[in-house]
Amino acid sequence: MDSQGLIPNTPEWLEFWSEKLDRLVAGEDVDLSGMTLAVTDAIIEAGEREEGQAMDDLSVQVNQWRRK
C-alpha cells in the first residue's frame, strides 16, 4: 500500500491521483504529499494508451470514409 492506503497500479489508485492532479490543474490548492514517480509514470502510460486508442479510432473512421 502507498501512503494513502491504496494499492499502487490499481484503478482506484490511478483514479485517486488523477483526480488530485485534475484539481491541481484547475487551480485548487492540493496536497500532493505521498505522490511518487510511480504515480506520474502510471498517468503518463494511461494517457499514452488513451492517445493510442484515439488514433486507432481515427484511423478506422478515415478508412471507412475512404471506402465510401
NORRAMO-V108654 format. One record per helix or strand. SS is the DSSP state (H for helix, E for strand). FROM is the first residue (numbers start at 1). TO is the last residue. If there is no record, write none. Layout:
<<SS	FROM	TO> <SS	FROM	TO>>
This chain:
<<H	11	25> <H	37	67>>
